[in-house]
């Protein structure tokens, strides 16, 4: 397959994994609804923490792609994780 296409697929999977991880964390460990939890996280300045906990699921995708020798897709997941890290940095600084 085309290298760019593989990286884009990995990037999209990384974003989806991060979203699913964040939502799973909220559903499992929060007493509030998803929207209430996000509102509280914004007020208290914990949005970065929520995103970081959601990014843990990217590890599964990254190492899964490496195991099946889809290195370009793993690179896309890594790019999505770095984007998440930059977003977390933005929320921590500003």
N, C-alpha and C positions, 0 to 999 in steps of 0.2 A: 504494500500500500504506500501511498504518498506520505512522506515524513511529516509535512505540515498537517495533513489530515489526522494522523495518529496523535500528534501533540495536541491538536484541538479536541479530539475525543477524550484524551486524558485530562485536559483542562476542564472540560465540561463534567466529567465524572468526578474530578476533585471538588468542583463547586457543589455538585449534587451531594457528594459524601459529606461535605462540611455542613450543608443545610440539614441533611438527615441527622447528622450527629448532634447539631445544636438543638433541633426539635426533639430528638430522643432524650437529650439531657433535660430539657424543660419538662417534658411529659413525665419522665421518671422521678425527677427530684424536686419539682416545684409544686407548691400547693395552689398556684394560680393558673389561669389560662395562659396560652402562648402570648397573646397580645398584652395581657396584664404584666406578664413577666418581662417582656421587652420594654414596656413603659417604665417599670420599676428599675430595670437595668440602666436605662437611659438617665433616669433621675439620680440614681446612685453612682453612676459612672462605671458600671460593670459590664458594658456591652463587649468590651475587649475580652473579658474573662469568658463570657458565653461563647464567643467565636473561637477562642482558643480551645475550649473544651470540645466544641464541635469538630475542630480540626483533627482531633485524635483519630477519627474515623478515616482520615486521609492516609494514615499509616497503613491500614489494612489494604486500601486500594494501591498504594505505592508498592508495598512489598509483594502484593498479589501479582501486579504487572511484572515486577522483576522476576518473580518465580516462573512465570510462563513466558519469559523472554520477550516481553513487549516494552522494551526500553524507552521508546519514544512516548508511549502512553504514560509510563512512569514519570518521564520528564514533564509531561503536561500536568500531572497531579502535583508535581513539585512546584511548578509555576503557580498553580492555584493556591497552594499552601503559602508560597511567598507573597502572593497578593493578599491573602488573609492576614499575614503578618504585617504587611504595610497598613492595612485597614485598622488592625489592632493598635499599631503605633500611632496612627492618626487619632484614634479615640483616646489614647493615653496622654498624648501631648496637648491636644486641643480640647 
